[in-house]
Amino acid sequence: MEHGVHGYGHVCYAKNESLCVFVCALTQFLESYKSVTLNSMASSFDVTSDFLDHEIAELIVAGRINAKIDKVAGVIETSR
């Protein structure tokens, strides 16, 4: 396993270091929860829920996190 910026097992291929840190923070945040609402997570990161929805969807498609987004309920559900 490769280790990312902080040695947590997250590898970031982003050109922008601040984006890399943000992606690592998102994945670490989600590791702590089975489910979390988009609104509460967006509030924690001081971003909009639409922005967060897009970023999480990109991580799911890329295989970086194992989760589903329930758009109707506004919830991110992780699979461990």
The 8 nearest C-alpha neighbors of each residue, nearest first, counted from 0:
[[1, 8, 2, 9, 10, 3, 7, 6],
 [2, 0, 8, 10, 3, 9, 6, 7],
 [1, 3, 8, 6, 9, 10, 7, 0],
 [4, 2, 10, 9, 6, 5, 8, 7],
 [3, 5, 6, 2, 10, 20, 9, 7],
 [4, 6, 3, 7, 2, 8, 9, 23],
 [7, 5, 2, 3, 8, 4, 9, 1],
 [8, 6, 9, 5, 2, 3, 4, 27],
 [7, 9, 2, 6, 3, 1, 10, 0],
 [10, 8, 3, 7, 2, 11, 23, 1],
 [11, 9, 3, 2, 1, 8, 12, 4],
 [10, 12, 13, 19, 3, 9, 23, 4],
 [11, 13, 14, 10, 19, 15, 16, 3],
 [14, 12, 15, 11, 19, 18, 16, 17],
 [13, 15, 16, 12, 19, 18, 11, 17],
 [14, 16, 18, 13, 17, 19, 12, 20],
 [17, 15, 19, 18, 20, 14, 13, 21],
 [16, 18, 20, 19, 15, 21, 22, 13],
 [19, 17, 21, 15, 16, 20, 22, 13],
 [18, 20, 16, 22, 17, 21, 11, 13],
 [19, 21, 23, 17, 18, 22, 24, 16],
 [20, 22, 18, 24, 19, 23, 25, 17],
 [21, 23, 25, 19, 24, 20, 18, 26],
 [24, 22, 20, 26, 21, 25, 27, 19],
 [23, 25, 21, 27, 22, 26, 28, 20],
 [26, 24, 22, 28, 23, 27, 21, 29],
 [25, 27, 29, 23, 28, 24, 30, 22],
 [28, 26, 24, 30, 29, 25, 23, 31],
 [27, 29, 25, 26, 30, 31, 24, 32],
 [28, 30, 26, 31, 32, 27, 25, 77],
 [31, 29, 27, 28, 32, 26, 77, 33],
 [30, 32, 29, 28, 27, 33, 34, 26],
 [33, 31, 34, 29, 30, 35, 77, 28],
 [32, 34, 77, 76, 35, 78, 31, 29],
 [35, 33, 76, 32, 75, 77, 74, 36],
 [34, 36, 75, 74, 37, 32, 76, 40],
 [37, 35, 74, 38, 39, 73, 75, 40],
 [36, 38, 40, 74, 73, 39, 48, 41],
 [37, 39, 41, 36, 40, 48, 42, 73],
 [40, 38, 42, 36, 41, 37, 43, 35],
 [39, 41, 43, 37, 42, 38, 36, 44],
 [42, 40, 38, 46, 48, 44, 43, 39],
 [41, 43, 45, 39, 40, 44, 38, 46],
 [44, 42, 40, 41, 45, 39, 46, 38],
 [43, 45, 41, 42, 46, 40, 25, 47],
 [46, 44, 42, 43, 41, 47, 40, 48],
 [47, 45, 41, 44, 42, 48, 50, 51],
 [48, 46, 50, 49, 41, 51, 45, 42],
 [47, 49, 51, 41, 50, 38, 37, 52],
 [50, 48, 52, 47, 51, 53, 46, 37],
 [51, 49, 53, 47, 48, 52, 54, 46],
 [52, 50, 48, 54, 53, 49, 55, 41],
 [51, 53, 49, 55, 50, 54, 48, 56],
 [52, 54, 56, 50, 51, 55, 57, 49],
 [55, 53, 51, 57, 56, 52, 50, 58],
 [54, 56, 58, 52, 57, 53, 51, 59],
 [55, 57, 59, 53, 54, 58, 52, 60],
 [56, 58, 54, 60, 55, 59, 61, 53],
 [59, 57, 55, 61, 63, 56, 60, 64],
 [58, 60, 56, 62, 64, 61, 57, 63],
 [61, 59, 57, 62, 58, 56, 63, 64],
 [62, 60, 58, 59, 63, 57, 64, 56],
 [61, 63, 59, 60, 64, 58, 65, 57],
 [62, 64, 58, 61, 59, 65, 60, 26],
 [65, 63, 59, 62, 58, 66, 26, 61],
 [64, 66, 78, 77, 59, 62, 63, 79],
 [67, 65, 77, 76, 78, 64, 59, 75],
 [68, 66, 76, 75, 77, 69, 65, 59],
 [67, 69, 75, 70, 74, 76, 66, 73],
 [68, 70, 74, 71, 72, 73, 75, 67],
 [69, 71, 73, 72, 68, 74, 75, 52],
 [72, 70, 69, 73, 74, 68, 75, 36],
 [71, 73, 74, 69, 70, 36, 68, 75],
 [74, 72, 70, 71, 37, 69, 36, 75],
 [75, 73, 36, 69, 72, 37, 35, 68],
 [76, 74, 68, 35, 34, 67, 36, 69],
 [77, 75, 34, 67, 66, 33, 74, 68],
 [78, 76, 66, 33, 34, 65, 79, 67],
 [79, 77, 66, 65, 76, 33, 67, 64],
 [78, 77, 65, 33, 30, 66, 64, 32]]
